[in-house]
Amino acid sequence: MNRTSFSARAAVFGTAILGLSTLAACASAPVSGGAASTGATAGAGAYTWWDPYPQHDASSAWAKRVEACGKQAGVTIKRTAYDTTALTNQALLAGQEGNAPDVILLDNPAVSTLADAGMLATMDEFGLDASRFDKNLIAAGELDGKTYGIPIGANTLALYYNKKILDDAGVDPASIKDWDSLNAALKKVKAAGKKAITFAAIGTEEGSFQFLPWFWGAGAQLTQLDSPQAVEALDLWNSWLKDGLAPNSVISNSQNTTWEEFLTGEFGFAENGTWQINSAAKADFPTGVVQIPAKAGGNAPTPTGGEFITVPVQKDTQRYTATKKIVECMTTPEGLVETGTTFAYYIPSTAEGQQAILAKEPGLKPWVEAVRTAKGRTSDNLGTKYPKISEAMWTAVQKALSGSASPADALKEAQAQAKQATGS
């Protein structure tokens, strides 16, 4: 880690942060921030903790858990909650001023951005073994072979379905194994007089988040947005609009509005995430979940949402002793399960934690399976390049679905845009 380069790279960091929109996987969370505190200088014995959960106030189970981990480490924790975008910007400012908090929970795409700015200690430097965490999940916290954070849990995407609609249309959800079988199911739903599928293709990070399972499921890579596989994925979405299997509203749908459409009871399927589990259980119709299929079969890699616990560089390195105890408390198997149920639901980021949460909540099995095959958006060492690539991708999706360009032409332009923006 090149700590001396922080000031010189701060401007780059600030620009990159502007490219990170609110966490796609947590779009339903309120975004009212708490009062700011001043990093690690918050008084003798006080350790500062920043997280993106303003919806959990001081009386919440989450706040009490953070407080308990402080007590276990022998310190008092001063917690401040911001919305996701404000948190990353505040982190930049604190790093510039030399008073970063002791612990920050970061939206996973932001980890590599702060790491690239020289602001975070690596887990090796900090003395924490990250090997027990699932490789596919912790990859989002890695940059240039170093690990800068630990996932406190993960959420991801799958296909919810309306069981009554599928039963009436003669669709067995277990038959959906690849794109062909999914298309066949969608056509049956439409033939039965119902709307087939809805998803979020809005021109923001949420649109990229929802497109990625199809993009990756076709075998495409984010380093080549105009590959034949990428074109196949966008052709699939485009064909759903052309054939009347998906409504034109998907072009402006956020994940919340997509979910509202599904709750009307008019759609057979909706692409959405783990964070809708409780809402699905309360729907006026029976629901179920199937994995998003890859083109040729099997589960498509879905993007991971969720936060990483990170440790900013401190001038007083003696503080790390207590900070390490806090982090360890938060990431025990029991701690990961507690986080998972507190946020209804995060899937634990270790095999042991996943087994433990399934013992309590067997209905989470489809989501555990989805998380096990999920992929970080900044994985493949994309780091700070990801937001620029993502913007080019969601722009291409918008152009193709609106009819202003063919999928192939839209993606060709996107690749040129991404190449120019990333310099590679």
N, C-alpha and C positions, 0 to 999 in steps of 0.2 A: 504494500500500500504506500503510495507516494503522498505523505501528509503535507510535504512542503509545497505541493502544487495546488492546494485548495483555493487560495485567493485567485490565482491565475485562471482557474477553471470555473470559478463561481458563475461567471456570466453564461458560460455554456450550460452549466447546471440549471440556471434560472430559465433559460430558453427551453431546455428539455422538459422541465417541470410543467411549463405551459401546455405541452403536448399531451400531458397525462390528464385525462378527464376522470371524473368521479368513478370509483370502482364499479365496473360493469356488473359484477356479481352481487353487489350490495345496493343496487339502485333504489330499492324500496326503503332504505333507511332514511330517517330524518336527517337534516343537515343544518342544525343550529349549534354553533360553536360555544365552547366555554371560555372563561376568562384566561388570558395568557399568563404563564409564569415564566420566570427567567432561568431556564436551564438548570445547570447543576449547582447554581449558587443560591438555592432556595433555603438556606439556613442550615445550621449545624444539625447533622443527623438526618436531614430531609433529603430524600432522593426523588428526582423528578421523573415523571412518567407521562408520555404523551401518547394518545391513541385516537383513532378516528370514530369514536362511538359516543357522540354527544347525546344520543337517545338513551344512554344508560347513565342516569344521574348518580349522585353520591349515595343514594339509598338503595341502588340496584344491587342485584346479586353479583354482577360483574365488578362493580366498584369495591364491594366488600371482599371479593376474591383478591383483587390487586392489593388491597390494604393488608389482607392476611399474609400474602407472600412477602410483603415488607416486614411485617412483624416476625415472620419466620427467619428472615435475614438479619433481624436485629435493628431495623431502621424504620423510619416513618416515610411513607411515599406520598408525595404531593402530585396528584393526578390532574392533568388538563386534557380535555377532549375538544377536538376540532373536527370539522368536516374534512373529507379526504384531501381535497385540493389545498385547503388552507393549511392543513398539517404539513404537507411537503414544502410549501412556501415558507412556513414558520421555521421548519427545520433548516432550510437554506440560510435564513436570516440569522438563526442562532449559531450556525456553524461559522458564518462570517464574523460574528461578534465574539466568538470564542466562549460561548456559554450554552453549549448544546445540552439537552437533557441527558439523564443517565440511560434512559430506555425510550425507544420509540417503536411503536407498532406501525408498520408501514404497509400500505397496499403493495402487493408483491411486485408490480411492474416498476415501482419507484425505488426498490432496493438497489438495483444496479446503477440507477441514476445518482443516488447519494454516495454509493461506493465509488463511482467514477470520479466524484468530486473530492475524494479523499477524506470523507467525513465519518466513515464507519470503520470500526475495528473488525478484523476477520475473526471467525470463530476459533481459528487456531491460535491467534494472538491472545484471544480472550480465554483460551483454555477449555473450550467446550467441544466435545466429540459430537459431530453432526452425522456420523455414519448410521445411527439407528433410524434416521428419518428416511421416508420413501424417496428414492433417487429422483423419480419424475417430479416430485413436489418441491424438493429442496433446490432443484436446478434453477428455479426462478430467482433464488437468492445468491446465485453464483455468477462470478465475472472473472474471466481470465484465469480460471482454475482455482479461485479462492471463494470461500463461502462467507457471506457477510450477514447472514441472518438465518433464523429457524422458523419454519411455518408453524403457527399455533393451530392450524387447521386449514381445511380447504373446502370450497364449494365449487360446483361446476354445473354443467347443463345436461339435460336429457329431454325426452319427449313425454310430456304428460298426455294422457288420453282420457276421453269421456267414454266410460265403459258402456253406457246405454246406447250411445250413437254407434259404437263399433259393433255391439251385439246386433242392433237392428240392421246394420249394413252387412252383417255376415263376415266381419273381420276378426280374426284371431290375432291379438297383439303379439303372441309368441311366434307368429309366422314372419314377422318383420326382421329380416336378417341382413338385408343389403338394400341398395337403392331401388332395384327392380321390385322387390317385394314391398317396399314402402310406397312406391308409386302405385302399385296395384291396389294397396289398401286405401290410398287417398282417392283413387278413382271410384272405388266402391262406396266410399262415404259420400262423394259428390252425387253418384248415381242414386243414392238413397235419399237425396234431397237436402243434405246437410252441407255445411262448409267444412272443407277438408282439414286445412292447417293454417295456423298463424304463427308469425315469428317477428322479430324486431330487426329491421334493416335500416334504422335511422342513421343519418350521417354523423355519427359520433363513435366513440370507442365501444358503445353498446352494440352498434351494428357490426363492427369487426368481431367482437366477442361472440356474437351469435353466428357469424359466417364461418368462423374458424373450424368448427367440427366438420363442416362439409368440405372446406378447403383442404384441411389435413386429411380428412377421410378419403379424398380423391388421390392422395399421395403428393400433394403440392407442398412447397417449402416457401417460407416467407422471404427468402433471399431471391426468389424468382416468381414474381407475381403474375407474369404472363405465360407461365408454362402451360402445356396442353392440359395437365391435371387441374390447374387453377381455372382454366376456361371451362372445363367440365363441371366444376363445382358451381360456378356462376351461371352456367347454362341450366343447371338443375333448378336453382331458385327462379331464374327467368322463366323457365317453362311452366312452373307452378302458377305464376301470375297470368301467363298467356293462356293457359288451359283452364283458368278459373278455379284452380285448386287452392289458391291463396288470394286474399283480398289485396287490392291496391294500397290499402291502409298500412301495409307492412313497411312501405317506404318511409313513413314518418313515425312508425311505432317505436316507442321505447319498450323496454321489457315490462314496465308497469302497465302500459296501455295494451300490450299484447295479452298480458294476464287478465286484464279486465274483459277483453274480448272473449277469452276462453271461459271465464266465469259466467258469461251469458248463457252457456249451455248449447250454443249453436255450432261449436267447432269440434271436430273429431280429435284433433291433435293441436298441441301448442309447444313450441320450444321454450323452455324456461328452466329455472334453477332450483337448487336445493333450498333456497330461502323461501320458496312457495309451499313447502311441505305442509305447514299448518293450515294455510289458506286452502290448499287442495282438499284436506281432510274435512273442512267445513263447507265445501261446495254443495250446491243443491242437487248434485248428481254424483254417482260413484266414479272415482278416478283411479288411474293406475299410471305406471311409469315404464317406458322401455328405453333402452340405450339408443343413442343416435347411431345408426349403422354407417359403416364405411362403405364406399362404393362397391367393393368386391366382397363384402361380408366381414363380420366381426364388428367390434366396437370402434367407432371413430375416436381418435384422440379429441378430448374436449378441453377448452382452456380452463385453467385453474383461477379461481378467485380466492380471496382470503388474505390475511395479513401475516407478515413476518415480524418476529421480535428481533430488534436490532440494537446494537450498542454503539452509540457515537463515541468518537475519540475524545478522551478527557485529558486535560493537562495534568491533573492529579490522578495518576494511575492507581493509587491506593484505593480509590473508589471502586475499582473493578471487583474487589473481593466480595463486597456486599451485592454488587450488581449481578455477579455470577450466581449467587444464591437465589436472587429474585428470579432470574431467567430459569434456573433449574427447577424452582418451585412451580413455575408456570407451565413447564414442558414435561413433567412426569406423565406416565400413562394416565393416571387418575386426573391430573390437571388438564390434559388434552381432552378427555371425555367431558370434564366439567365445562370447558370452553365450548365443546361441540353442542351440548344441551342448552347452555346459556344463550347461544345465538340461534338456536332452532332453525337450521342445524349446520354446524361445521363438522366435517368429517375429520377425525384425528389424522395426523400426518405420519403416524407410525403403525406398523402391522399390529403391534400389541394394543395400541389405543383403539384401532379399528375393531379388533375382536372384542374389546371391552365395551365399546358403545353398541355393538350388535347384540351383546348379551342383554343390554338394557332396552334397546330399540331394534328388534329384529326387522321391522319394516324399512330400515335404512339400507338393507342389503343392496338394492339397485344403485344407490348413491355411493356406497363404498366401492362397488365394482366400477362405477364411472370414474371415481377419483383415482383408482388404481391405474387406469389407463389414460388419465388426463395429462396435460402438458402445460408448462408455464409459457406465458406469452413472450417472455424475454429469454427463454431457453435457447439453446444453440448459440450461446454467447452473443446474442443480439444486443443485449444491454440497452444503451441509450438510443440505439437505432430503431428500436421497436415502435415508439410513438410515431415516428416519421413514416415508417412502413405502413403502420396501421391506418394513418390518415389517408395515404394514397389508396389503400385497399377499400376503405369505406366509401371513398369518393367514386371508385370504379363501380362498386355495388349500386350506389345511387344512380349513376349514369345508365347502367345496364337495365335496372328495374324500371326506371322512368322512361326508357325507350330512346334516350338521347344518343346512345352509342350501343353497338353490339357488345356482348360480353368480351369477345376477343379484343376488340379495339379499346374498350374501356380499360382492360387489364394491361394492354400494351402501353397505354398512356400512364397508367399507374406505376408500372415498372420503371419507366423513364423518370417519373416524378420521385420515386423512392431512391433511385440511384443518384439523382442529383442532390437530394436532401441529405443522404447519408455519406455521400462521397465514395460509394463502393458499388 
